Amino acid sequence: MAPKKGKKKATEANSNVFTMFEQAQIQEFKEAFTIMDQNRDGFIDKNDLRDTYAALGRINVANDELDEMVKEAPGPINFTIFLSMFGEKLKGTDPEDIILAAFKIFDPEGTGVIKGDDIKYHLTSQADKFKEEEIKQMFENFPLDVAGNLDYKNLCYVITHGEDKEEEKE
């Protein structure tokens, strides 16, 4: 009887994932899933991930890196699993005000920006140290302004809302 109960719990967990998001969010995740499912078989596999990275301009993704991504899922990645994985990732995200408060430690004047060199120094030398490649990716996604500053308010918004403020206004 125990195995049946375990299966029921897994089914309940998967069906409840749809209650974690608003309908518009689910539709956005479905669109993202469809884009990533390059071969249109209803599942995201290693080859789909490789093709998605290639479409984003990252050609030489290591097999180990792709394998690790696929291993994060409890099984084949269909849309329900994809959605539940995002739910798990987002569940641990701090609210925007908490993240902003953390950045404000480096911005005592409250300007909304931090010098790029300063944030790079702190990210590479404190706690869970970032690698040079991770810093490079961050600055590619969130370029410094002409004065060399990072707009951390926009970064916080994207972390918590998943899209750029500029795109939302359009």
Backbone torsions as a table, in degrees:
resi	resn	phi	psi	omega
1	MET	NA	-30.4	-178.6
2	ALA	-59.9	-42.1	179.3
3	PRO	-61.0	-38.6	178.9
4	LYS	-62.0	-43.8	179.9
5	LYS	-60.1	-41.7	178.1
6	GLY	-61.0	-41.7	179.2
7	LYS	-66.0	-38.7	179.4
8	LYS	-62.1	-43.0	178.7
9	LYS	-61.2	-42.5	179.4
10	ALA	-62.7	-41.8	179.2
11	THR	-64.4	-43.6	178.7
12	GLU	-61.7	-41.5	-179.7
13	ALA	-62.1	-42.4	-179.7
14	ASN	-67.6	-39.7	-178.3
15	SER	-71.4	-29.9	179.6
16	ASN	-74.1	-16.1	-178.3
17	VAL	-60.5	-29.8	-178.9
18	PHE	-71.5	-18.3	177.8
19	THR	-85.3	-9.8	-178.7
20	MET	-76.1	-20.1	-173.7
21	PHE	-125.4	155.9	172.3
22	GLU	-75.3	159.8	-177.4
23	GLN	-57.8	-39.8	-180.0
24	ALA	-64.2	-37.4	178.5
25	GLN	-67.1	-42.5	179.0
26	ILE	-59.9	-40.7	179.1
27	GLN	-63.8	-40.5	177.7
28	GLU	-63.7	-42.6	177.5
29	PHE	-63.9	-37.4	179.0
30	LYS	-64.1	-41.5	177.4
31	GLU	-62.9	-43.3	178.8
32	ALA	-63.5	-43.0	178.6
33	PHE	-59.7	-45.2	-179.1
34	THR	-62.6	-38.9	177.9
35	ILE	-65.6	-41.5	-177.7
36	MET	-73.4	-30.0	-179.9
37	ASP	-77.0	73.2	-172.7
38	GLN	-58.0	-37.5	-177.6
39	ASN	-92.0	3.6	173.9
40	ARG	56.9	38.2	178.8
41	ASP	-99.4	4.0	178.7
42	GLY	87.6	3.2	179.6
43	PHE	-136.1	147.1	173.2
44	ILE	-100.3	120.2	178.7
45	ASP	-120.3	-174.6	-176.9
46	LYS	-57.4	-42.3	180.0
47	ASN	-66.9	-37.1	176.5
48	ASP	-62.7	-42.7	178.3
49	LEU	-62.3	-44.3	179.2
50	ARG	-60.1	-44.3	179.7
51	ASP	-65.7	-37.3	178.8
52	THR	-65.1	-45.6	177.0
53	TYR	-60.1	-41.9	-179.8
54	ALA	-61.8	-40.7	179.0
55	ALA	-64.5	-26.5	178.6
56	LEU	-90.1	1.8	175.8
57	GLY	96.3	1.3	178.4
58	ARG	-102.9	99.5	-170.8
59	ILE	-82.6	-46.8	-171.4
60	ASN	-97.4	70.5	177.4
61	VAL	-86.8	129.6	-177.8
62	ALA	-67.2	142.6	177.6
63	ASN	-56.9	-39.3	-179.8
64	ASP	-60.3	-41.2	180.0
65	GLU	-63.6	-43.6	178.7
66	LEU	-65.9	-41.3	178.5
67	ASP	-60.1	-42.2	179.1
68	GLU	-62.2	-39.7	178.9
69	MET	-63.5	-46.1	-178.7
70	VAL	-65.1	-35.5	-179.2
71	LYS	-68.4	-18.4	178.5
72	GLU	-65.3	-24.8	-178.8
73	ALA	-83.4	147.9	178.9
74	PRO	-74.5	-6.0	-179.8
75	GLY	-177.2	-161.8	177.1
76	PRO	-55.4	139.0	-173.4
77	ILE	-89.7	90.7	171.0
78	ASN	-90.8	-175.5	-175.4
79	PHE	-64.5	-39.6	-179.4
80	THR	-63.1	-42.9	178.1
81	ILE	-65.4	-43.6	178.3
82	PHE	-56.0	-47.2	-179.2
83	LEU	-65.5	-42.0	-179.7
84	SER	-67.7	-33.6	176.8
85	MET	-64.9	-41.8	177.0
86	PHE	-65.7	-39.0	177.8
87	GLY	-59.5	-43.1	178.4
88	GLU	-65.1	-42.1	179.9
89	LYS	-65.6	-42.6	-176.4
90	LEU	-76.4	-24.7	-178.8
91	LYS	-60.8	-32.8	-178.5
92	GLY	-87.3	-1.9	-177.9
93	THR	-75.7	130.3	177.8
94	ASP	-68.5	153.1	174.6
95	PRO	-61.5	156.2	-176.2
96	GLU	-55.6	-40.6	-177.8
97	ASP	-65.0	-31.6	177.8
98	ILE	-68.9	-43.6	-179.8
99	ILE	-66.7	-42.6	177.1
100	LEU	-59.6	-42.1	179.6
101	ALA	-61.5	-37.7	178.0
102	ALA	-64.7	-42.7	178.9
103	PHE	-68.8	-32.5	-177.8
104	LYS	-64.0	-19.8	174.9
105	ILE	-58.3	-34.8	-179.7
106	PHE	-90.9	0.4	-177.9
107	ASP	-134.6	67.3	-175.0
108	PRO	-62.1	-24.7	178.8
109	GLU	-81.1	-10.1	178.7
110	GLY	70.9	36.2	-178.1
111	THR	-78.0	-20.4	-178.0
112	GLY	90.3	0.8	178.7
113	VAL	-133.7	156.5	176.0
114	ILE	-130.6	140.0	177.6
115	LYS	-57.9	131.6	-178.5
116	GLY	-56.0	-41.1	179.6
117	ASP	-64.1	-37.3	179.7
118	ASP	-66.2	-47.6	-178.6
119	ILE	-65.7	-37.2	177.2
120	LYS	-61.9	-44.3	-180.0
121	TYR	-59.6	-48.5	-177.3
122	HIS	-66.2	-39.5	-178.8
123	LEU	-70.6	-27.4	-178.8
124	THR	-95.1	-7.8	-175.8
125	SER	-122.8	-8.3	-175.8
126	GLN	-115.9	149.4	171.5
127	ALA	41.7	-121.6	178.2
128	ASP	-79.7	92.1	-173.2
129	LYS	-63.9	133.3	174.7
130	PHE	-77.8	149.1	173.2
131	LYS	-86.3	159.6	-179.7
132	GLU	-55.7	-40.0	-179.7
133	GLU	-63.6	-38.2	179.3
134	GLU	-67.3	-38.9	176.6
135	ILE	-63.8	-44.2	179.5
136	LYS	-59.1	-44.6	179.0
137	GLN	-63.3	-40.6	179.6
138	MET	-61.4	-46.2	-178.4
139	PHE	-71.3	-23.7	174.0
140	GLU	-70.8	-40.4	-179.4
141	ASN	-79.0	-29.8	-179.9
142	PHE	-132.3	77.3	-175.4
143	PRO	-61.6	149.2	175.7
144	LEU	-71.8	151.8	176.4
145	ASP	-76.0	-179.0	-175.8
146	VAL	-62.2	-23.2	179.2
147	ALA	-89.2	1.2	179.1
148	GLY	83.3	25.2	-178.2
149	ASN	-107.6	149.1	175.4
150	LEU	-97.4	126.5	176.5
151	ASP	-80.1	89.3	-174.9
152	TYR	-71.6	-22.5	177.7
153	LYS	-66.0	-42.1	176.8
154	ASN	-66.1	-42.2	178.5
155	LEU	-58.5	-46.3	179.2
156	CYS	-61.6	-40.8	179.4
157	TYR	-61.3	-45.1	-178.8
158	VAL	-66.3	-39.9	179.0
159	ILE	-59.9	-42.1	-174.5
160	THR	-91.1	-23.6	-178.0
161	HIS	-111.8	-16.1	174.9
162	GLY	82.0	6.1	176.9
163	GLU	-152.0	161.7	-177.1
164	ASP	-77.4	140.6	179.1
165	LYS	-56.0	-40.3	-177.9
166	GLU	-60.6	-42.7	-178.7
167	GLU	-67.3	-34.4	-176.8
168	GLU	-67.2	-34.4	-177.2
169	LYS	-68.5	-28.6	-175.2
170	GLU	-70.0	NA	NA
